[in-house]
Amino acid sequence: MPMTAPTTPTVKCPICDQPAVPEYKPFCSSRHRDRDLLQWLGEGYRIPGRPISQTGLDSAEDPD
């Protein structure tokens, strides 16, 4: 029985499901890589949670 090489799973672009290009992995192109970066920078990827109060870490008052 001939030995076969193990297959590596194909990484797919998270934007369009096309095969990833090694240069832009895990994306298929620089366009999709940049699109994902803009989502992060524009706070497009958020986890819903409770609203943050106006007073807290950003306030100018000294807590001590």
Biopython code that builds the backbone (N, CA, C, O; Angstrom):
import numpy as np
from Bio.PDB.StructureBuilder import StructureBuilder

atoms = [
    (1, "MET", "N", (0.857, -1.170, 0.000)),
    (1, "MET", "CA", (0.000, 0.000, 0.000)),
    (1, "MET", "C", (0.910, 1.243, 0.000)),
    (1, "MET", "O", (1.761, 1.380, 0.879)),
    (2, "PRO", "N", (0.738, 2.142, -0.970)),
    (2, "PRO", "CA", (1.585, 3.338, -1.033)),
    (2, "PRO", "C", (1.238, 4.322, 0.083)),
    (2, "PRO", "O", (0.078, 4.460, 0.471)),
    (3, "MET", "N", (2.265, 5.002, 0.589)),
    (3, "MET", "CA", (2.073, 6.005, 1.639)),
    (3, "MET", "C", (1.679, 7.324, 0.969)),
    (3, "MET", "O", (2.241, 7.698, -0.060)),
    (4, "THR", "N", (0.733, 8.005, 1.548)),
    (4, "THR", "CA", (0.338, 9.315, 1.028)),
    (4, "THR", "C", (0.735, 10.372, 2.038)),
    (4, "THR", "O", (0.703, 10.146, 3.248)),
    (5, "ALA", "N", (1.105, 11.514, 1.526)),
    (5, "ALA", "CA", (1.495, 12.621, 2.397)),
    (5, "ALA", "C", (0.245, 13.172, 3.088)),
    (5, "ALA", "O", (-0.828, 13.231, 2.487)),
    (6, "PRO", "N", (0.389, 13.569, 4.338)),
    (6, "PRO", "CA", (-0.770, 14.154, 5.020)),
    (6, "PRO", "C", (-1.159, 15.469, 4.353)),
    (6, "PRO", "O", (-0.304, 16.252, 3.939)),
    (7, "THR", "N", (-2.428, 15.687, 4.260)),
    (7, "THR", "CA", (-2.903, 16.924, 3.648)),
    (7, "THR", "C", (-2.993, 18.008, 4.709)),
    (7, "THR", "O", (-3.397, 17.761, 5.845)),
    (8, "THR", "N", (-2.610, 19.207, 4.314)),
    (8, "THR", "CA", (-2.728, 20.336, 5.235)),
    (8, "THR", "C", (-4.057, 21.022, 4.969)),
    (8, "THR", "O", (-4.473, 21.150, 3.817)),
    (9, "PRO", "N", (-4.720, 21.461, 6.020)),
    (9, "PRO", "CA", (-6.003, 22.127, 5.806)),
    (9, "PRO", "C", (-5.808, 23.436, 5.045)),
    (9, "PRO", "O", (-4.844, 24.165, 5.278)),
    (10, "THR", "N", (-6.716, 23.717, 4.153)),
    (10, "THR", "CA", (-6.665, 24.950, 3.378)),
    (10, "THR", "C", (-7.228, 26.086, 4.216)),
    (10, "THR", "O", (-8.340, 26.006, 4.737)),
    (11, "VAL", "N", (-6.439, 27.141, 4.333)),
    (11, "VAL", "CA", (-6.898, 28.321, 5.066)),
    (11, "VAL", "C", (-7.721, 29.161, 4.105)),
    (11, "VAL", "O", (-7.294, 29.442, 2.985)),
    (12, "LYS", "N", (-8.897, 29.556, 4.548)),
    (12, "LYS", "CA", (-9.778, 30.357, 3.706)),
    (12, "LYS", "C", (-9.868, 31.778, 4.234)),
    (12, "LYS", "O", (-9.819, 32.009, 5.442)),
    (13, "CYS", "N", (-9.998, 32.706, 3.335)),
    (13, "CYS", "CA", (-10.132, 34.122, 3.671)),
    (13, "CYS", "C", (-11.412, 34.315, 4.498)),
    (13, "CYS", "O", (-12.478, 33.857, 4.086)),
    (14, "PRO", "N", (-11.325, 34.981, 5.647)),
    (14, "PRO", "CA", (-12.521, 35.180, 6.472)),
    (14, "PRO", "C", (-13.529, 36.150, 5.848)),
    (14, "PRO", "O", (-14.674, 36.217, 6.294)),
    (15, "ILE", "N", (-13.120, 36.892, 4.835)),
    (15, "ILE", "CA", (-14.025, 37.846, 4.189)),
    (15, "ILE", "C", (-14.839, 37.166, 3.079)),
    (15, "ILE", "O", (-16.051, 37.360, 2.982)),
    (16, "CYS", "N", (-14.148, 36.355, 2.230)),
    (16, "CYS", "CA", (-14.840, 35.817, 1.052)),
    (16, "CYS", "C", (-14.759, 34.305, 0.891)),
    (16, "CYS", "O", (-15.314, 33.773, -0.070)),
    (17, "ASP", "N", (-14.093, 33.595, 1.789)),
    (17, "ASP", "CA", (-13.942, 32.135, 1.745)),
    (17, "ASP", "C", (-13.103, 31.623, 0.587)),
    (17, "ASP", "O", (-13.134, 30.425, 0.309)),
    (18, "GLN", "N", (-12.363, 32.469, -0.094)),
    (18, "GLN", "CA", (-11.421, 32.031, -1.116)),
    (18, "GLN", "C", (-10.159, 31.528, -0.416)),
    (18, "GLN", "O", (-9.916, 31.889, 0.736)),
    (19, "PRO", "N", (-9.354, 30.707, -1.083)),
    (19, "PRO", "CA", (-8.103, 30.250, -0.457)),
    (19, "PRO", "C", (-7.188, 31.427, -0.136)),
    (19, "PRO", "O", (-7.084, 32.376, -0.913)),
    (20, "ALA", "N", (-6.529, 31.355, 1.012)),
    (20, "ALA", "CA", (-5.626, 32.422, 1.438)),
    (20, "ALA", "C", (-4.341, 32.387, 0.616)),
    (20, "ALA", "O", (-3.903, 31.327, 0.169)),
    (21, "VAL", "N", (-3.755, 33.550, 0.427)),
    (21, "VAL", "CA", (-2.473, 33.691, -0.254)),
    (21, "VAL", "C", (-1.418, 33.824, 0.835)),
    (21, "VAL", "O", (-1.594, 34.621, 1.757)),
    (22, "PRO", "N", (-0.314, 33.058, 0.754)),
    (22, "PRO", "CA", (0.680, 33.103, 1.831)),
    (22, "PRO", "C", (1.151, 34.509, 2.195)),
    (22, "PRO", "O", (1.399, 34.787, 3.368)),
    (23, "GLU", "N", (1.275, 35.382, 1.230)),
    (23, "GLU", "CA", (1.738, 36.749, 1.492)),
    (23, "GLU", "C", (0.771, 37.532, 2.376)),
    (23, "GLU", "O", (1.197, 38.392, 3.148)),
    (24, "TYR", "N", (-0.528, 37.242, 2.270)),
    (24, "TYR", "CA", (-1.553, 37.990, 3.010)),
    (24, "TYR", "C", (-2.294, 37.123, 4.016)),
    (24, "TYR", "O", (-3.310, 37.547, 4.567)),
    (25, "LYS", "N", (-1.803, 35.925, 4.262)),
    (25, "LYS", "CA", (-2.483, 34.969, 5.131)),
    (25, "LYS", "C", (-2.929, 35.615, 6.432)),
    (25, "LYS", "O", (-2.114, 36.288, 7.062)),
    (26, "PRO", "N", (-4.150, 35.457, 6.869)),
    (26, "PRO", "CA", (-5.170, 34.513, 6.431)),
    (26, "PRO", "C", (-6.098, 35.059, 5.354)),
    (26, "PRO", "O", (-7.168, 34.494, 5.126)),
    (27, "PHE", "N", (-5.718, 36.136, 4.692)),
    (27, "PHE", "CA", (-6.572, 36.754, 3.680)),
    (27, "PHE", "C", (-6.136, 36.353, 2.280)),
    (27, "PHE", "O", (-5.039, 35.829, 2.089)),
    (28, "CYS", "N", (-6.999, 36.601, 1.303)),
    (28, "CYS", "CA", (-6.701, 36.250, -0.081)),
    (28, "CYS", "C", (-6.043, 37.392, -0.839)),
    (28, "CYS", "O", (-5.473, 37.180, -1.909)),
    (29, "SER", "N", (-6.116, 38.607, -0.292)),
    (29, "SER", "CA", (-5.544, 39.752, -0.993)),
    (29, "SER", "C", (-5.246, 40.881, -0.011)),
    (29, "SER", "O", (-5.715, 40.877, 1.127)),
    (30, "SER", "N", (-4.462, 41.840, -0.474)),
    (30, "SER", "CA", (-4.160, 42.994, 0.377)),
    (30, "SER", "C", (-5.429, 43.820, 0.610)),
    (30, "SER", "O", (-5.580, 44.455, 1.653)),
    (31, "ARG", "N", (-6.321, 43.805, -0.353)),
    (31, "ARG", "CA", (-7.587, 44.550, -0.215)),
    (31, "ARG", "C", (-8.400, 44.021, 0.970)),
    (31, "ARG", "O", (-8.917, 44.806, 1.765)),
    (32, "HIS", "N", (-8.515, 42.711, 1.088)),
    (32, "HIS", "CA", (-9.277, 42.132, 2.196)),
    (32, "HIS", "C", (-8.528, 42.287, 3.517)),
    (32, "HIS", "O", (-9.153, 42.463, 4.563)),
    (33, "ARG", "N", (-7.202, 42.224, 3.483)),
    (33, "ARG", "CA", (-6.415, 42.462, 4.700)),
    (33, "ARG", "C", (-6.647, 43.884, 5.199)),
    (33, "ARG", "O", (-6.856, 44.099, 6.393)),
    (34, "ASP", "N", (-6.611, 44.862, 4.278)),
    (34, "ASP", "CA", (-6.825, 46.261, 4.656)),
    (34, "ASP", "C", (-8.255, 46.510, 5.120)),
    (34, "ASP", "O", (-8.488, 47.301, 6.035)),
    (35, "ARG", "N", (-9.204, 45.839, 4.493)),
    (35, "ARG", "CA", (-10.608, 45.981, 4.891)),
    (35, "ARG", "C", (-10.800, 45.508, 6.329)),
    (35, "ARG", "O", (-11.521, 46.140, 7.100)),
    (36, "ASP", "N", (-10.153, 44.393, 6.693)),
    (36, "ASP", "CA", (-10.242, 43.884, 8.050)),
    (36, "ASP", "C", (-9.587, 44.848, 9.039)),
    (36, "ASP", "O", (-10.115, 45.072, 10.128)),
    (37, "LEU", "N", (-8.444, 45.414, 8.668)),
    (37, "LEU", "CA", (-7.767, 46.381, 9.536)),
    (37, "LEU", "C", (-8.652, 47.599, 9.782)),
    (37, "LEU", "O", (-8.728, 48.092, 10.907)),
    (38, "LEU", "N", (-9.315, 48.085, 8.746)),
    (38, "LEU", "CA", (-10.214, 49.234, 8.912)),
    (38, "LEU", "C", (-11.386, 48.907, 9.834)),
    (38, "LEU", "O", (-11.852, 49.775, 10.573)),
    (39, "GLN", "N", (-11.866, 47.665, 9.799)),
    (39, "GLN", "CA", (-12.929, 47.254, 10.725)),
    (39, "GLN", "C", (-12.437, 47.363, 12.165)),
    (39, "GLN", "O", (-13.163, 47.851, 13.031)),
    (40, "TRP", "N", (-11.197, 46.906, 12.429)),
    (40, "TRP", "CA", (-10.640, 46.992, 13.777)),
    (40, "TRP", "C", (-10.446, 48.442, 14.194)),
    (40, "TRP", "O", (-10.809, 48.824, 15.306)),
    (41, "LEU", "N", (-9.874, 49.251, 13.305)),
    (41, "LEU", "CA", (-9.598, 50.644, 13.646)),
    (41, "LEU", "C", (-10.868, 51.461, 13.835)),
    (41, "LEU", "O", (-10.898, 52.390, 14.642)),
    (42, "GLY", "N", (-11.913, 51.118, 13.094)),
    (42, "GLY", "CA", (-13.185, 51.828, 13.201)),
    (42, "GLY", "C", (-14.100, 51.242, 14.254)),
    (42, "GLY", "O", (-15.280, 51.590, 14.309)),
    (43, "GLU", "N", (-13.578, 50.354, 15.097)),
    (43, "GLU", "CA", (-14.346, 49.695, 16.146)),
    (43, "GLU", "C", (-15.535, 48.919, 15.600)),
    (43, "GLU", "O", (-16.587, 48.845, 16.235)),
    (44, "GLY", "N", (-15.357, 48.340, 14.415)),
    (44, "GLY", "CA", (-16.410, 47.537, 13.808)),
    (44, "GLY", "C", (-16.580, 46.185, 14.476)),
    (44, "GLY", "O", (-17.648, 45.577, 14.401)),
    (45, "TYR", "N", (-15.515, 45.709, 15.136)),
    (45, "TYR", "CA", (-15.585, 44.454, 15.865)),
    (45, "TYR", "C", (-15.724, 44.795, 17.348)),
    (45, "TYR", "O", (-14.739, 45.117, 18.014)),
    (46, "ARG", "N", (-16.923, 44.722, 17.846)),
    (46, "ARG", "CA", (-17.182, 45.029, 19.257)),
    (46, "ARG", "C", (-17.966, 43.908, 19.897)),
    (46, "ARG", "O", (-18.715, 43.192, 19.232)),
    (47, "ILE", "N", (-17.786, 43.768, 21.183)),
    (47, "ILE", "CA", (-18.562, 42.814, 21.963)),
    (47, "ILE", "C", (-19.565, 43.627, 22.768)),
    (47, "ILE", "O", (-19.166, 44.510, 23.527)),
    (48, "PRO", "N", (-20.872, 43.348, 22.620)),
    (48, "PRO", "CA", (-21.858, 44.113, 23.369)),
    (48, "PRO", "C", (-21.672, 43.928, 24.875)),
    (48, "PRO", "O", (-21.302, 42.852, 25.345)),
    (49, "GLY", "N", (-21.929, 44.961, 25.588)),
    (49, "GLY", "CA", (-21.812, 44.908, 27.045)),
    (49, "GLY", "C", (-22.568, 46.051, 27.673)),
    (49, "GLY", "O", (-23.281, 46.797, 27.001)),
    (50, "ARG", "N", (-22.399, 46.177, 28.977)),
    (50, "ARG", "CA", (-23.060, 47.262, 29.686)),
    (50, "ARG", "C", (-22.435, 48.597, 29.299)),
    (50, "ARG", "O", (-21.243, 48.651, 28.995)),
    (51, "PRO", "N", (-23.222, 49.680, 29.305)),
    (51, "PRO", "CA", (-22.661, 50.992, 29.014)),
    (51, "PRO", "C", (-21.629, 51.383, 30.072)),
    (51, "PRO", "O", (-21.776, 51.033, 31.243)),
    (52, "ILE", "N", (-20.617, 52.088, 29.673)),
    (52, "ILE", "CA", (-19.580, 52.552, 30.586)),
    (52, "ILE", "C", (-20.033, 53.865, 31.203)),
    (52, "ILE", "O", (-20.542, 54.738, 30.499)),
    (53, "SER", "N", (-19.853, 54.014, 32.515)),
    (53, "SER", "CA", (-20.252, 55.253, 33.177)),
    (53, "SER", "C", (-19.326, 56.386, 32.755)),
    (53, "SER", "O", (-18.185, 56.147, 32.358)),
    (54, "GLN", "N", (-19.813, 57.606, 32.840)),
    (54, "GLN", "CA", (-19.036, 58.775, 32.454)),
    (54, "GLN", "C", (-17.892, 59.048, 33.428)),
    (54, "GLN", "O", (-16.871, 59.617, 33.040)),
    (55, "THR", "N", (-18.052, 58.650, 34.674)),
    (55, "THR", "CA", (-16.972, 58.822, 35.642)),
    (55, "THR", "C", (-16.209, 57.511, 35.723)),
    (55, "THR", "O", (-16.799, 56.434, 35.639)),
    (56, "GLY", "N", (-14.933, 57.603, 35.882)),
    (56, "GLY", "CA", (-14.150, 56.375, 35.952)),
    (56, "GLY", "C", (-12.699, 56.646, 35.608)),
    (56, "GLY", "O", (-12.138, 57.664, 36.014)),
    (57, "LEU", "N", (-12.107, 55.763, 34.880)),
    (57, "LEU", "CA", (-10.686, 55.861, 34.572)),
    (57, "LEU", "C", (-10.322, 57.113, 33.780)),
    (57, "LEU", "O", (-9.214, 57.629, 33.928)),
    (58, "ASP", "N", (-11.214, 57.604, 32.957)),
    (58, "ASP", "CA", (-10.914, 58.781, 32.135)),
    (58, "ASP", "C", (-11.175, 60.099, 32.839)),
    (58, "ASP", "O", (-10.881, 61.155, 32.279)),
    (59, "SER", "N", (-11.714, 60.073, 34.042)),
    (59, "SER", "CA", (-12.042, 61.332, 34.715)),
    (59, "SER", "C", (-10.768, 62.018, 35.204)),
    (59, "SER", "O", (-9.770, 61.355, 35.489)),
    (60, "ALA", "N", (-10.804, 63.326, 35.300)),
    (60, "ALA", "CA", (-9.651, 64.111, 35.714)),
    (60, "ALA", "C", (-9.483, 64.115, 37.219)),
    (60, "ALA", "O", (-8.437, 64.533, 37.715)),
    (61, "GLU", "N", (-10.483, 63.663, 37.959)),
    (61, "GLU", "CA", (-10.418, 63.673, 39.414)),
    (61, "GLU", "C", (-9.457, 62.600, 39.912)),
    (61, "GLU", "O", (-9.371, 61.518, 39.331)),
    (62, "ASP", "N", (-8.733, 62.904, 40.991)),
    (62, "ASP", "CA", (-7.819, 61.959, 41.627)),
    (62, "ASP", "C", (-8.645, 61.071, 42.570)),
    (62, "ASP", "O", (-9.322, 61.604, 43.449)),
    (63, "PRO", "N", (-8.615, 59.742, 42.422)),
    (63, "PRO", "CA", (-9.459, 58.875, 43.258)),
    (63, "PRO", "C", (-9.035, 58.850, 44.717)),
    (63, "PRO", "O", (-9.826, 58.442, 45.567)),
    (64, "ASP", "N", (-7.820, 59.269, 45.041)),
    (64, "ASP", "CA", (-7.357, 59.248, 46.443)),
    (64, "ASP", "C", (-7.779, 60.458, 47.127)),
    (64, "ASP", "O", (-7.490, 60.631, 48.311)),
]
sb = StructureBuilder()
sb.init_structure("model")
sb.init_model(0)
sb.init_chain("A")
sb.init_seg("    ")
for serial, (resi, resn, name, xyz) in enumerate(atoms, 1):
    if name == "N":
        sb.init_residue(resn, " ", resi, " ")
    sb.init_atom(name, np.array(xyz, "f"), 0.0, 1.0, " ", f" {name:<3s}", serial, name[0])
structure = sb.get_structure()
